[in-house]
């Protein structure tokens, strides 16, 4: 029974750390996109949409800042 408790606790701790790591990565990516958008609500939604597009396209994490900067440069205000 002691081993069962140790295994369950270890698995739960590993899962929690993985979940926290994924959330922090998502928050960082979102903050990057919003920082490139500035104060414009329209550009903020545009950049969040480009972030979703980059994630769907499988853009690697180390290439994401350049990809988002390029997307921000292509934004034209109506």
MOPAC internal coordinates of N, CA, C and O (Angstrom, degrees):
PM7 1SCF
backbone

  N    0.0000 0     0.00 0     0.00 0    0    0    0
  C    1.4543 1     0.00 0     0.00 0    1    0    0
  C    1.5312 1   110.80 1     0.00 0    2    1    0
  O    1.2310 1   119.93 1   144.44 1    3    2    1
  N    1.3198 1   117.74 1   -35.56 1    3    2    1
  C    1.4606 1   120.32 1  -179.83 1    5    3    2
  C    1.5307 1   111.13 1   -62.63 1    6    5    3
  O    1.2310 1   120.88 1   140.37 1    7    6    5
  N    1.3288 1   115.92 1   -39.63 1    7    6    5
  C    1.4601 1   119.58 1   179.84 1    9    7    6
  C    1.5282 1   110.77 1   -64.85 1   10    9    7
  O    1.2310 1   120.68 1   142.02 1   11   10    9
  N    1.3056 1   116.31 1   -37.98 1   11   10    9
  C    1.4590 1   121.19 1   178.51 1   13   11   10
  C    1.5224 1   110.65 1   -59.66 1   14   13   11
  O    1.2310 1   120.28 1   134.29 1   15   14   13
  N    1.3078 1   117.07 1   -45.71 1   15   14   13
  C    1.4681 1   121.62 1   179.81 1   17   15   14
  C    1.5238 1   110.13 1   -63.79 1   18   17   15
  O    1.2310 1   120.05 1   137.21 1   19   18   17
  N    1.3239 1   117.50 1   -42.79 1   19   18   17
  C    1.4652 1   121.53 1   179.50 1   21   19   18
  C    1.5286 1   110.12 1   -63.44 1   22   21   19
  O    1.2310 1   119.99 1   136.54 1   23   22   21
  N    1.3235 1   117.63 1   -43.46 1   23   22   21
  C    1.4650 1   121.48 1  -179.58 1   25   23   22
  C    1.5208 1   110.76 1   -65.00 1   26   25   23
  O    1.2310 1   119.94 1   131.93 1   27   26   25
  N    1.3034 1   117.72 1   -48.07 1   27   26   25
  C    1.4665 1   121.64 1  -179.69 1   29   27   26
  C    1.5247 1   110.69 1   -61.39 1   30   29   27
  O    1.2310 1   120.10 1   135.73 1   31   30   29
  N    1.3156 1   117.42 1   -44.27 1   31   30   29
  C    1.4641 1   121.21 1   179.62 1   33   31   30
  C    1.5270 1   111.05 1   -64.45 1   34   33   31
  O    1.2310 1   120.34 1   138.71 1   35   34   33
  N    1.3097 1   116.96 1   -41.29 1   35   34   33
  C    1.4718 1   120.81 1   179.45 1   37   35   34
  C    1.5211 1   111.30 1   -65.71 1   38   37   35
  O    1.2310 1   120.56 1   135.61 1   39   38   37
  N    1.3212 1   116.53 1   -44.39 1   39   38   37
  C    1.4711 1   120.25 1   179.42 1   41   39   38
  C    1.5284 1   110.22 1   -64.04 1   42   41   39
  O    1.2310 1   120.11 1   136.68 1   43   42   41
  N    1.3183 1   117.39 1   -43.32 1   43   42   41
  C    1.4615 1   120.95 1   178.90 1   45   43   42
  C    1.5325 1   110.73 1   -62.56 1   46   45   43
  O    1.2310 1   120.30 1   138.77 1   47   46   45
  N    1.3300 1   117.03 1   -41.23 1   47   46   45
  C    1.4691 1   120.49 1   178.75 1   49   47   46
  C    1.5175 1   111.80 1   -66.05 1   50   49   47
  O    1.2310 1   120.22 1   137.68 1   51   50   49
  N    1.3216 1   117.19 1   -42.32 1   51   50   49
  C    1.4688 1   120.23 1   178.02 1   53   51   50
  C    1.5222 1   111.27 1   -64.19 1   54   53   51
  O    1.2310 1   120.49 1   137.25 1   55   54   53
  N    1.3247 1   116.68 1   -42.75 1   55   54   53
  C    1.4619 1   120.33 1   178.16 1   57   55   54
  C    1.5227 1   110.80 1   -61.60 1   58   57   55
  O    1.2310 1   120.24 1   135.01 1   59   58   57
  N    1.3293 1   117.15 1   -44.99 1   59   58   57
  C    1.4596 1   120.61 1   179.65 1   61   59   58
  C    1.5223 1   111.21 1   -61.04 1   62   61   59
  O    1.2310 1   119.60 1   137.44 1   63   62   61
  N    1.3168 1   118.37 1   -42.56 1   63   62   61
  C    1.4622 1   120.91 1   179.64 1   65   63   62
  C    1.5228 1   111.09 1   -66.77 1   66   65   63
  O    1.2310 1   120.02 1   140.76 1   67   66   65
  N    1.3196 1   117.57 1   -39.24 1   67   66   65
  C    1.4689 1   120.57 1   175.80 1   69   67   66
  C    1.5191 1   110.18 1   -62.40 1   70   69   67
  O    1.2310 1   120.44 1   133.76 1   71   70   69
  N    1.3460 1   116.77 1   -46.24 1   71   70   69
  C    1.4548 1   121.59 1  -179.33 1   73   71   70
  C    1.5267 1   110.53 1   -61.26 1   74   73   71
  O    1.2310 1   119.80 1   137.09 1   75   74   73
  N    1.3118 1   117.98 1   -42.91 1   75   74   73
  C    1.4611 1   122.62 1   179.27 1   77   75   74
  C    1.5231 1   110.78 1   -64.59 1   78   77   75
  O    1.2310 1   120.01 1   137.73 1   79   78   77
  N    1.3214 1   117.58 1   -42.27 1   79   78   77
  C    1.4649 1   122.44 1   177.90 1   81   79   78
  C    1.5273 1   110.87 1   -59.91 1   82   81   79
  O    1.2310 1   120.17 1   134.77 1   83   82   81
  N    1.3217 1   117.28 1   -45.23 1   83   82   81
  C    1.4662 1   121.44 1   179.63 1   85   83   82
  C    1.5228 1   110.06 1   -63.95 1   86   85   83
  O    1.2310 1   119.54 1   136.57 1   87   86   85
  N    1.3176 1   118.48 1   -43.43 1   87   86   85
  C    1.4692 1   121.67 1   179.71 1   89   87   86
  C    1.5284 1   111.23 1   -62.87 1   90   89   87
  O    1.2310 1   119.95 1   137.43 1   91   90   89
  N    1.3162 1   117.70 1   -42.57 1   91   90   89
  C    1.4626 1   120.86 1  -179.79 1   93   91   90
  C    1.5269 1   110.03 1   -64.82 1   94   93   91
  O    1.2310 1   120.01 1   140.03 1   95   94   93
  N    1.3331 1   117.58 1   -39.97 1   95   94   93
  C    1.4703 1   120.12 1   176.37 1   97   95   94
  C    1.5273 1   110.56 1   -61.43 1   98   97   95
  O    1.2310 1   120.20 1   135.73 1   99   98   97
  N    1.3219 1   117.22 1   -44.27 1   99   98   97
  C    1.4752 1   120.82 1   179.44 1  101   99   98
  C    1.5219 1   111.05 1   -63.11 1  102  101   99
  O    1.2310 1   120.37 1   136.63 1  103  102  101
  N    1.3438 1   116.90 1   -43.37 1  103  102  101
  C    1.4633 1   120.35 1   178.82 1  105  103  102
  C    1.5234 1   110.68 1   -62.34 1  106  105  103
  O    1.2310 1   120.38 1   138.82 1  107  106  105
  N    1.3168 1   116.88 1   -41.18 1  107  106  105
  C    1.4635 1   120.63 1   178.96 1  109  107  106
  C    1.5153 1   111.90 1   -63.64 1  110  109  107
  O    1.2310 1   120.24 1   136.90 1  111  110  109
  N    1.3355 1   117.15 1   -43.10 1  111  110  109
  C    1.4631 1   120.82 1   178.18 1  113  111  110
  C    1.5253 1   110.68 1   -64.05 1  114  113  111
  O    1.2310 1   120.68 1   138.30 1  115  114  113
  N    1.3181 1   116.30 1   -41.70 1  115  114  113
  C    1.4664 1   120.49 1   179.23 1  117  115  114
  C    1.5290 1   110.82 1   -65.19 1  118  117  115
  O    1.2310 1   120.41 1   137.05 1  119  118  117
  N    1.3170 1   116.83 1   -42.95 1  119  118  117
  C    1.4627 1   120.36 1   177.98 1  121  119  118
  C    1.5242 1   111.59 1   -62.87 1  122  121  119
  O    1.2310 1   120.39 1   142.12 1  123  122  121
  N    1.3293 1   116.85 1   -37.88 1  123  122  121
  C    1.4605 1   120.36 1   177.14 1  125  123  122
  C    1.5211 1   110.32 1   -61.94 1  126  125  123
  O    1.2310 1   120.30 1   132.42 1  127  126  125
  N    1.3150 1   117.04 1   -47.58 1  127  126  125
  C    1.4687 1   120.90 1  -179.75 1  129  127  126
  C    1.5218 1   110.83 1   -61.94 1  130  129  127
  O    1.2310 1   120.30 1   136.93 1  131  130  129
  N    1.3275 1   117.03 1   -43.07 1  131  130  129
  C    1.4641 1   119.81 1  -178.99 1  133  131  130
  C    1.5251 1   111.92 1   -70.65 1  134  133  131
  O    1.2310 1   119.90 1   148.33 1  135  134  133
  N    1.3326 1   117.80 1   -31.67 1  135  134  133
  C    1.4639 1   119.46 1   178.63 1  137  135  134
  C    1.5309 1   110.62 1   -68.36 1  138  137  135
  O    1.2310 1   120.25 1   149.22 1  139  138  137
  N    1.3175 1   117.13 1   -30.78 1  139  138  137
  C    1.4560 1   120.33 1   177.64 1  141  139  138
  C    1.5214 1   111.94 1   -77.26 1  142  141  139
  O    1.2310 1   120.23 1   163.74 1  143  142  141
  N    1.3326 1   117.16 1   -16.26 1  143  142  141
  C    1.4606 1   121.22 1  -177.53 1  145  143  142
  C    1.5214 1   112.74 1   -84.69 1  146  145  143
  O    1.2310 1   120.02 1   154.38 1  147  146  145
  N    1.3029 1   117.56 1   -25.62 1  147  146  145
  C    1.4573 1   119.43 1  -177.46 1  149  147  146
  C    1.5167 1   111.04 1    76.74 1  150  149  147
  O    1.2310 1   120.41 1    34.45 1  151  150  149
  N    1.3406 1   116.83 1  -145.55 1  151  150  149
  C    1.4584 1   121.56 1  -174.91 1  153  151  150
  C    1.5217 1   113.91 1   -96.87 1  154  153  151
  O    1.2310 1   119.96 1   174.23 1  155  154  153
  N    1.2997 1   117.69 1    -5.77 1  155  154  153
  C    1.4633 1   121.49 1  -176.57 1  157  155  154
  C    1.5321 1   110.78 1   -74.34 1  158  157  155
  O    1.2310 1   120.19 1   -60.94 1  159  158  157
  N    1.3425 1   117.24 1   119.06 1  159  158  157
  C    1.4711 1   119.33 1   179.19 1  161  159  158
  C    1.5368 1   112.20 1   -61.19 1  162  161  159
  O    1.2310 1   120.23 1   143.84 1  163  162  161
  N    1.3237 1   117.16 1   -36.16 1  163  162  161
  C    1.4621 1   120.29 1   179.71 1  165  163  162
  C    1.5284 1   110.69 1   -66.32 1  166  165  163
  O    1.2310 1   120.66 1   138.37 1  167  166  165
  N    1.3298 1   116.35 1   -41.63 1  167  166  165
  C    1.4604 1   119.33 1   179.80 1  169  167  166
  C    1.5286 1   110.81 1   -71.36 1  170  169  167
  O    1.2310 1   120.34 1   148.42 1  171  170  169
  N    1.3365 1   116.96 1   -31.58 1  171  170  169
  C    1.4643 1   119.94 1   177.20 1  173  171  170
  C    1.5285 1   110.09 1   -62.57 1  174  173  171
  O    1.2310 1   120.36 1   134.10 1  175  174  173
  N    1.3291 1   116.92 1   -45.90 1  175  174  173
  C    1.4643 1   118.73 1   179.55 1  177  175  174
  C    1.5189 1   110.78 1   -68.30 1  178  177  175
  O    1.2310 1   120.17 1   144.81 1  179  178  177
  N    1.3345 1   117.28 1   -35.19 1  179  178  177
  C    1.4685 1   121.62 1   176.26 1  181  179  178
  C    1.5286 1   110.45 1   -61.45 1  182  181  179
  O    1.2310 1   120.37 1   134.73 1  183  182  181
  N    1.3183 1   116.91 1   -45.27 1  183  182  181
  C    1.4617 1   120.52 1  -177.92 1  185  183  182
  C    1.5344 1   111.54 1   -69.28 1  186  185  183
  O    1.2310 1   120.17 1   143.85 1  187  186  185
  N    1.3187 1   117.28 1   -36.15 1  187  186  185
  C    1.4622 1   119.24 1   176.53 1  189  187  186
  C    1.5332 1   110.53 1   -65.96 1  190  189  187
  O    1.2310 1   120.88 1   143.93 1  191  190  189
  N    1.3209 1   115.93 1   -36.07 1  191  190  189
  C    1.4712 1   119.51 1   176.17 1  193  191  190
  C    1.5285 1   110.69 1   -67.00 1  194  193  191
  O    1.2310 1   120.19 1   139.40 1  195  194  193
  N    1.3424 1   117.24 1   -40.60 1  195  194  193
  C    1.4702 1   119.86 1   176.87 1  197  195  194
  C    1.5214 1   110.96 1   -64.78 1  198  197  195
  O    1.2310 1   120.07 1   145.37 1  199  198  197
  N    1.3426 1   117.48 1   -34.63 1  199  198  197
  C    1.4587 1   120.89 1   176.88 1  201  199  198
  C    1.5224 1   110.25 1   -63.54 1  202  201  199
  O    1.2310 1   120.41 1   135.67 1  203  202  201
  N    1.3429 1   116.82 1   -44.33 1  203  202  201
  C    1.4673 1   120.16 1   176.80 1  205  203  202
  C    1.5176 1   110.77 1   -61.53 1  206  205  203
  O    1.2310 1   120.70 1   140.56 1  207  206  205
  N    1.3326 1   116.26 1   -39.44 1  207  206  205
  C    1.4619 1   121.38 1   178.19 1  209  207  206
  C    1.5290 1   110.82 1   -63.15 1  210  209  207
  O    1.2310 1   120.25 1   136.87 1  211  210  209
  N    1.3176 1   117.12 1   -43.13 1  211  210  209
  C    1.4666 1   121.67 1   179.53 1  213  211  210
  C    1.5257 1   110.46 1   -64.66 1  214  213  211
  O    1.2310 1   120.33 1   139.12 1  215  214  213
  N    1.3115 1   116.98 1   -40.88 1  215  214  213
  C    1.4660 1   120.08 1   179.15 1  217  215  214
  C    1.5197 1   110.75 1   -66.18 1  218  217  215
  O    1.2310 1   120.40 1   140.62 1  219  218  217
  N    1.3336 1   116.84 1   -39.38 1  219  218  217
  C    1.4656 1   120.37 1   179.06 1  221  219  218
  C    1.5267 1   111.11 1   -68.61 1  222  221  219
  O    1.2310 1   120.67 1   147.59 1  223  222  221
  N    1.3376 1   116.32 1   -32.41 1  223  222  221
  C    1.4683 1   120.72 1  -179.89 1  225  223  222
  C    1.5204 1   111.82 1   -79.65 1  226  225  223
  O    1.2310 1   120.12 1   169.50 1  227  226  225
  N    1.3156 1   117.37 1   -10.50 1  227  226  225
  C    1.4593 1   120.47 1   178.10 1  229  227  226
  C    1.5170 1   113.62 1    78.85 1  230  229  227
  O    1.2310 1   120.25 1  -149.27 1  231  230  229
  N    1.3315 1   117.14 1    30.73 1  231  230  229
  C    1.4619 1   120.90 1   176.93 1  233  231  230
  C    1.5289 1   108.16 1   -63.80 1  234  233  231
  O    1.2310 1   120.83 1   -49.51 1  235  234  233
  N    1.3165 1   116.02 1   130.49 1  235  234  233
  C    1.4692 1   120.82 1  -179.28 1  237  235  234
  C    1.5228 1   110.29 1   -65.97 1  238  237  235
  O    1.2310 1   120.86 1   -27.46 1  239  238  237
  N    1.3122 1   115.97 1   152.54 1  239  238  237
  C    1.4641 1   121.82 1  -176.67 1  241  239  238
  C    1.5218 1   112.79 1   -60.55 1  242  241  239
  O    1.2310 1   119.99 1   142.26 1  243  242  241
  N    1.3286 1   117.63 1   -37.74 1  243  242  241
  C    1.4670 1   119.08 1  -178.70 1  245  243  242
  C    1.5305 1   111.54 1   -75.00 1  246  245  243
  O    1.2310 1   119.24 1   161.20 1  247  246  245
  N    1.3323 1   119.05 1   -18.80 1  247  246  245
  C    1.4628 1   122.14 1   177.47 1  249  247  246
  C    1.5264 1   112.17 1   -94.75 1  250  249  247
  O    1.2310 1   120.03 1   170.71 1  251  250  249
  N    1.3157 1   117.54 1    -9.29 1  251  250  249
  C    1.4650 1   121.43 1  -175.85 1  253  251  250
  C    1.5288 1   114.14 1   -62.39 1  254  253  251
  O    1.2310 1   118.26 1   135.48 1  255  254  253
  N    1.3341 1   120.91 1   -44.52 1  255  254  253
  C    1.4680 1   118.79 1  -179.93 1  257  255  254
  C    1.5338 1   113.07 1   -58.25 1  258  257  255
  O    1.2310 1   120.03 1   136.12 1  259  258  257
  N    1.3199 1   117.55 1   -43.88 1  259  258  257
  C    1.4678 1   120.15 1   179.22 1  261  259  258
  C    1.5212 1   110.52 1   -66.23 1  262  261  259
  O    1.2310 1   120.28 1   140.95 1  263  262  261
  N    1.3232 1   117.07 1   -39.05 1  263  262  261
  C    1.4629 1   121.29 1  -179.86 1  265  263  262
  C    1.5277 1   109.88 1   -64.09 1  266  265  263
  O    1.2310 1   120.18 1   136.52 1  267  266  265
  N    1.3275 1   117.26 1   -43.48 1  267  266  265
  C    1.4618 1   120.74 1   179.47 1  269  267  266
  C    1.5244 1   111.84 1   -69.52 1  270  269  267
  O    1.2310 1   120.09 1   144.02 1  271  270  269
  N    1.3327 1   117.44 1   -35.98 1  271  270  269
  C    1.4642 1   119.69 1   176.34 1  273  271  270
  C    1.5202 1   110.75 1   -63.18 1  274  273  271
  O    1.2310 1   120.51 1   140.01 1  275  274  273
  N    1.3078 1   116.62 1   -39.99 1  275  274  273
  C    1.4622 1   120.67 1   177.66 1  277  275  274
  C    1.5343 1   110.25 1   -65.34 1  278  277  275
  O    1.2310 1   120.35 1   138.56 1  279  278  277
  N    1.3221 1   116.94 1   -41.44 1  279  278  277
  C    1.4652 1   120.60 1   177.71 1  281  279  278
  C    1.5324 1   111.07 1   -64.01 1  282  281  279
  O    1.2310 1   120.30 1   141.08 1  283  282  281
  N    1.3381 1   117.03 1   -38.92 1  283  282  281
  C    1.4561 1   120.68 1   178.21 1  285  283  282
  C    1.5271 1   110.84 1   -65.63 1  286  285  283
  O    1.2310 1   120.60 1   142.82 1  287  286  285
  N    1.3324 1   116.46 1   -37.18 1  287  286  285
  C    1.4696 1   119.93 1   178.84 1  289  287  286
  C    1.5235 1   111.55 1   -68.30 1  290  289  287
  O    1.2310 1   120.18 1   152.44 1  291  290  289
  N    1.3245 1   117.27 1   -27.56 1  291  290  289
  C    1.4594 1   120.57 1  -179.33 1  293  291  290
  C    1.5174 1   112.89 1   -82.59 1  294  293  291
  O    1.2310 1   120.37 1   170.64 1  295  294  293
  N    1.3179 1   116.89 1    -9.36 1  295  294  293
  C    1.4628 1   120.93 1  -178.52 1  297  295  294
  C    1.5199 1   109.53 1   -68.99 1  298  297  295
  O    1.2310 1   121.33 1   -48.37 1  299  298  297
  N    1.3181 1   115.06 1   131.63 1  299  298  297
  C    1.4741 1   119.31 1   174.54 1  301  299  298
  C    1.5070 1   107.91 1  -124.00 1  302  301  299
  O    1.2310 1   120.81 1   -49.31 1  303  302  301
  N    1.3243 1   116.06 1   130.69 1  303  302  301
  C    1.4655 1   121.20 1  -178.69 1  305  303  302
  C    1.5193 1   109.05 1   -79.55 1  306  305  303
  O    1.2310 1   121.96 1   -39.88 1  307  306  305
  N    1.3251 1   113.86 1   140.12 1  307  306  305
  C    1.4759 1   119.86 1  -179.71 1  309  307  306
  C    1.5012 1   111.06 1   -85.61 1  310  309  307
  O    1.2310 1   120.10 1   180.00 1  311  310  309

